[in-house]
Every structure is written in C-alpha cells, then in structure tokens.
Amino acid sequence: MEKKDTLRNFQEARWSEPIIMEMGTPGERGVLMPIPDEEIQKTVGPAKNLLPEDLRRKKAPALPELSQMQVLRHYLRLSQETIGTDLNIDIGLGTCTMKYSPKVHEFFVRSPKLNELHPYQDEVTVQGILEIIYKTQEYLKSISGLDAVSLQPSGGSQAIYGNVAVLRRYHEERGNAHKNEIITTILSHPGNPGAAATLGYKVVTLHPGPGGCPDLEALKAALSDRTAGLLITNPEDTGIYNERIREFVDLVHSAGGLCCYDQANLNGLFGLTRARDAGFDMCHYNLHKSFSSPHGCQGPGAGAQCVTHQLAKYLPAPTVGFDGGKYFLDGNHPASIGKLRKFYGVPAVFVRTYAYIRTLGAEGLKQVAELSILNNNYMLQELLKIDGLTMPLAEGKRRLEQARLSWEELTKETGVTTDDICRRIVDYGFQVYFTSHHPRVSPEPFTPEPAETYSKNDNDEYVAAFKSIAREARETPEVVKNAPHRAALATQIDEGGLTDLGKFAVTWRAYKKLKA
C-alpha cells in the first residue's frame, strides 16, 4: 500500500445524547435491591439507625430512573463517540506517551483478588499486593539507580510536589532558611515550577540556548547562596537530550542545592541512562504512562518518588518493607514529610507496572527506548517533508522519543493555525494533538510522540493525514478553520466554558444553579 492510500474514510457516530441525569422516567428500574433476611433485619435494625440523624438525607437523592437496556444503550453510545488508543493512533499526544496497554494487565486488575481488597484490611491478609508494591519499588531503584522509593503519589505532579517537600525538609534540618529559590526551565513540565511555588519557593526560570537546551551560562548567573535546588525535565518536550546535564547538576551541588530529575519523558531513556548516572538526588516517574497503564481521562494515575539514601528518611510514610518473612507498611519515619494522599497509592497501576517490567525484563525495557527513538526519527523524516512544517530549536539535531514542531510557515502562508489543524485532525479519526505547554516558546507548536508500540504503517497513516491537511490549508482553508466536521461534536467548543468561572460547573448541582 502506498502512503497516499493510507487515509481512512472516517465518520464518527453522533448521537446527541443527553447526560444521564436528564434521562429516565419515574418508576423505571434497572436493578431491584434484595430485601434483607428477617434475621438480619432483627439483628441490625432499620438502616436509618446506622447513621447519626445529622448525617441522614432529608429526602432521597434525585437519581435518574432507567431500565438496564436504557443504561446499556446510553453508555455504548457514548463509547462510540470517544477516540482512544484502542480505536485510533495516539501519536499526537506528545509527552503523554500513549503506548498500547496490554489487555492481560486488565485481566489482572479486574480480578476480585485485587479489586475487592480494602485498605483497612490487616497486613497479613494483603501480602500479595504488598509484595507487588515492594518488588516494584525494588525495580524502580534499579531503573533510577537511586536508593529508596515511595509509590504514594497519585501522579507525576504530586510526585514532584513530594520531592520538593523532601528538598524543603532537608534544608530545614540544616538551618538553610535562606535557601528560598528553585531553578527550573521554561520547557520543563509546569508541575515543576507549580510544585515549587505551591511550597513557597521563588521560581527562577532558564530559557533554551542556541542548542535548544537550557543555557548553562544562564544557570551559572542564576545560582547563589539562596539556591535550594534544580527541577529539570530531560529530555524536555522538544525531545532534545541535554548532553551537559551532569554539569548542571554539579553546579547546583556546588551551591548547596539538591537536584530533582523529572523523568516524565522516560520512554527514550530506559536502559540507556539513569538519574544516578547524572548525579541527581531525586527523580520521579509517571507509572501510568512510561509503564503502560491507561491514562483514563486524568486517572487512574500513579507516581513514584526515588531518592538517594541520605533523603530516604524524608519520604512520605508509610513505605512498604520486607523483613525476610512478611511484607509490611512501615510508618516508622519520624522525619517523613507525611502523607501525600490517603492510604498508599493506586494498587491497580502498581500491578500493571509490575507486570510490564516483569514481562519485558532489562533488555526489553532497553528495546522500548530504542524503538521509541527509531519510531520518532522515522516519523520526523516523513513529517518534515510537508511544506510549511518545521522543527525549530537546534535544527538538524537528532531528537529522542518526541519532538516540538512548528506550523508557523504554513500559518503565515494560509492563516491556518496549529489550533485549526488540531481540530481538523479529529475528522481523520485521530485524537487532538498536544501543541505545547504555555507559554508557547515555539510558535504554532505541534508535539508528536510515536511510542514503541506504533508500527511503520501507523506512522505512515498519521503522516498522510497531515499532508492532506496541509494541502487543504492551501486549497480550502475554510474547511480546516471550521473543523471538526465528521466528529461526534461537530461544532467548535466555546472555550469560555472551560475558563470563565461564570460559566464553569464541575458538578451537576453547580450546573443546575448556572442554568437557573
């Protein structure tokens, strides 16, 4: 099949389905709740007596009343209006690493042996999941080269927050109250400056130099006795690996600061380099992307904090330990920063992570990185043949697992912007792509990332769609600018509903108040 023939004739289902709270008819039922046995009723008494009066509802909740058939039909229709990795090619979601998640993992996590566990169970009854957590911690020690791990964070940003909290506790114990500045970079993930600012630090931001990486001279100028640490993503979402990263770390250490490696873009580094190799004191991973757990619309996420031996005592408590005979939750950490969340992490994601690592092994993980880099550089070779698409920042330099591209030339020629193209790509059956974090350092940005699980044919199909859209931008720009046309939602979204607090509603009750 030639590349020109790889495009599909896509048309998404469109049901104009109301939300379920607006559906149903009074009296319809999908499930009849069983009546308790008489003996149970006598022993327990009326259900209302199980709650204090001030916690009881004054009236029943206004839930929709539907039959089983109506509920099934509703959610199946919604599923037909959703694009995801099981239906399409998610190369466009750079930095999210939308790789394929093996279905055998779902078999594991849906087992009652896991999904019916309760966090308040006695440790002797949950030895299986504690063993998986413990061994996952051990694998992450090996992958990072660091000495201690906490799997408590709910995701990458919370892991960054946890590491900044560890950094702060480290300086507090040493009387370094004057160290109130954190250095990061404009192209590092926003969770880095966000976590630092949330914990009270002044954020100093470095911009890229001529080679596309953070400027080393700017770092030297930023360092002072006030420097508490460096938070840096490498490679950044440009896909450019900072080959002088050890110099950055050594300079910050010389100023008395700690260094935290944001490894959200790990997919091109597995088995090739480690946080310890570059001298870092801490790092974090996103288990729900790098280790193949579905993202699931902002969840279930899970993060991992990895630290050196000297920082281990500050990790969130409890951690999971092993005494040679049994696994246990170890809360004996007097210097700990405390809990980041209730209970201990997200067990379903730990099971997927554990299975992914065990399935691939050390050599397999290295192949993940090699295939990611190969996929990315093949895709870039084809994408950069499109007139109007360029790769700014260190032009000609190889990228690792993703790249930051720019439609600026096409925009100047046709008026079609990256946001227009992002909407139009949905009409070809692909997920909207990631442009960049704000501010947009590269104009009209586009950030694809073909992880290891995409084939050459997948890459060719994806590239063919952008070639077609670039041609449309010149011949029929209004088609691109008015997109989407063939998607479930074939109208452009009023973004004020996402940003204007006067329109924004996060619950059904808040929505009804806005509509009143």
C-alpha positions, -999 to 999 in steps of 0.1 A, spaced: 0 0 0 14 34 -10 14 61 16 -12 82 -4 -37 54 1 -33 50 38 -60 76 48 -93 62 60 -128 75 53 -137 83 89 -171 93 102 -177 92 139 -211 83 154 -231 113 166 -260 106 190 -267 140 205 -270 120 237 -282 139 268 -264 134 301 -278 106 322 -291 130 348 -316 142 322 -328 108 312 -353 83 326 -389 81 337 -402 79 373 -408 43 382 -384 26 358 -359 3 373 -328 -15 362 -320 -33 394 -342 -44 423 -323 -44 456 -327 -76 476 -347 -74 508 -326 -84 538 -333 -117 555 -356 -113 585 -329 -124 609 -306 -97 596 -333 -71 599 -338 -81 636 -301 -80 644 -291 -48 626 -324 -29 629 -336 -2 604 -309 11 580 -315 47 590 -303 39 625 -268 32 612 -262 69 607 -265 98 631 -295 119 624 -274 150 613 -259 128 585 -291 115 571 -306 129 539 -339 149 544 -351 134 511 -339 107 487 -313 118 461 -327 128 427 -312 100 407 -322 91 371 -346 62 369 -338 39 339 -341 3 328 -310 -18 322 -315 -16 285 -315 22 286 -284 24 307 -265 0 284 -276 19 253 -265 52 268 -230 42 277 -225 22 245 -235 53 225 -210 74 245 -183 48 238 -189 53 201 -183 90 204 -149 86 221 -115 84 205 -88 65 223 -57 42 219 -79 11 213 -95 28 183 -70 51 168 -34 62 166 -24 85 195 10 96 182 0 132 185 -2 133 223 35 141 229 48 139 265 18 117 274 35 86 259 2 70 247 16 35 242 -5 3 240 -16 -12 273 -16 -50 272 -51 -64 279 -37 -91 301 -30 -63 326 -67 -56 327 -74 -93 335 -51 -90 365 -65 -57 379 -102 -68 374 -96 -100 394 -116 -100 427 -83 -108 444 -73 -72 437 -104 -51 432 -121 -64 464 -92 -56 486 -98 -29 512 -71 -5 525 -81 -12 561 -75 -49 559 -49 -64 582 -15 -67 566 -15 -105 569 -44 -106 545 -29 -84 518 6 -100 515 2 -104 477 -3 -67 468 23 -56 494 48 -80 477 40 -64 443 44 -29 457 77 -38 474 91 -55 443 80 -26 421 99 -3 444 130 -25 440 127 -25 402 124 13 402 155 16 424 174 -3 397 159 17 368 167 50 385 200 40 403 186 56 434 183 41 469 147 45 481 113 47 466 78 59 476 48 49 454 24 70 474 19 99 449 -13 99 428 6 110 397 36 128 383 28 163 396 21 150 431 55 131 429 72 164 420 54 181 449 66 153 472 102 157 461 101 194 466 87 187 501 116 164 507 140 190 495 125 216 518 127 193 548 163 185 540 172 222 541 150 229 572 170 203 592 202 220 582 190 255 591 190 267 555 160 290 558 178 315 534 176 289 505 143 301 491 149 297 453 142 268 429 157 268 394 137 252 366 134 256 328 108 271 306 104 238 287 103 216 318 69 203 328 48 230 345 44 207 375 80 216 384 75 254 389 40 248 401 51 225 430 79 248 439 57 279 440 30 260 460 56 251 487 66 288 489 97 289 467 107 317 444 110 302 409 139 311 386 133 300 350 160 292 324 154 296 287 169 275 259 203 285 244 215 281 208 215 243 211 179 241 222 188 230 257 187 252 288 215 277 287 244 267 310 257 303 314 222 314 325 223 287 351 256 300 364 242 335 366 211 322 385 230 303 411 235 319 445 235 311 482 197 312 480 195 283 456 177 254 472 176 231 442 171 224 405 140 208 390 145 198 354 130 176 327 155 159 304 148 155 276 123 183 276 92 180 254 114 191 225 130 156 225 164 172 227 186 154 253 208 178 273 242 162 270 257 186 296 232 176 323 259 164 346 275 199 345 241 214 355 239 190 385 274 196 396 270 234 395 238 233 416 255 209 441 284 234 444 259 260 455 245 237 482 213 228 463 197 194 455 187 182 420 155 166 410 151 148 377 116 150 361 116 117 341 81 121 326 99 117 292 115 84 302 104 64 271 136 72 252 159 66 282 150 31 295 182 11 299 203 39 283 209 62 312 197 67 348 191 95 372 220 84 394 244 84 364 238 121 360 243 128 397 207 135 407 195 133 443 159 127 434 137 118 404 101 109 397 83 87 372 47 86 359 38 49 362 6 55 342 24 64 310 60 52 310 50 18 325 19 13 304 -12 20 324 -41 36 306 -44 74 313 -82 71 316 -91 108 313 -68 121 341 -68 88 360 -60 64 374 -26 79 377 3 69 399 36 85 405 69 73 420 94 93 440 130 80 440 157 95 463 192 89 475 200 72 508 205 105 526 170 116 517 152 83 523 141 92 558 120 122 544 99 101 520 61 100 525 51 74 551 43 46 551 66 28 527 64 -9 521 91 -30 537 101 -67 539 117 -84 569 126 -116 552 93 -133 562 65 -109 555 57 -76 538 45 -47 559 36 -10 558 65 8 575 53 40 591 83 44 614 98 75 597 99 104 623 115 128 597 89 120 570 71 148 551 39 129 560 12 116 537 7 129 502 -27 111 500 -49 88 520 -38 52 521 -10 41 498 -10 48 461 -31 32 434 -27 -6 435 -42 -13 401 -15 8 385 12 -9 405 1 -43 392 2 -31 356 37 -16 362 49 -47 379 36 -69 350 51 -46 324 86 -47 340 85 -84 346 73 -91 310 100 -70 293 129 -75 316 160 -53 315 168 -60 278 131 -55 268 130 -21 286 161 -10 267 144 -21 234 114 1 244 137 31 243 155 21 211 122 15 193 108 48 206 138 67 192 136 48 159 99 54 155 103 91 163 131 98 139 114 79 111 82 99 116 101 132 117 119 124 85 84 120 68 67 149 86 94 173 77 88 167 40 55 186 45 58 222 31 51 246 60 61 223 89 95 229 105 114 217 136 128 248 153 153 248 182 186 232 172 177 225 137 193 193 123 200 179 158 186 144 165 156 140 188 149 112 212 113 100 217 93 131 206 98 165 190 84 200 192 75 210 156 60 243 143 34 252 117 45 288 117 54 289 80 20 273 70 2 298 92 20 328 76 11 315 41 -25 304 47 -38 318 80 -45 283 92 -31 279 128 -20 249 148 -53 251 167 -72 248 135 -51 218 124 -56 203 159 -94 204 154 -92 192 118 -72 161 126 -102 147 145 -120 145 111 -94 119 101 -101 97 131 -71 108 153 -71 123 188 -65 160 190 -28 165 194 -7 182 220 6 216 210 28 226 240 26 239 275 22 276 279 39 299 271 44 286 235 81 290 232 79 276 196 53 294 175 23 274 162 36 243 181 28 206 174 44 179 196 40 143 184 54 112 202 53 78 185 59 54 214 74 19 208 41 2 202 33 20 169 42 3 136 57 18 104 22 16 89 8 36 118 34 63 113 27 64 76 -10 68 81 -5 95 107 19 115 84 -5 111 55 -33 129 74 -11 159 80 0 160 44 -37 161 34 -45 189 59 -15 210 47 -29 206 12 -64 216 24 -49 247 42 -38 260 8 -67 249 -13 -98 251 10 -86 268 43 -122 274 55 -126 236 57 -97 234 82 -106 266 101 -142 254 106 -134 219 117 -144 195 131 -170 182 106 -171 144 110 -166 141 147 -192 134 174 -191 170 184 -191 188 150 -191 223 164 -162 243 178 -162 244 216 -168 277 234 -136 277 255 -151 302 278 -170 273 294 -136 260 305 -120 292 316 -148 316 326 -157 310 362 -192 324 355 -198 295 331 -177 268 347 -195 240 365 -178 209 380 -209 192 394 -244 186 382 -257 207 411 -234 236 401 -246 233 365 -282 235 375 -275 266 395 -259 282 365 -288 273 343 -314 286 368 
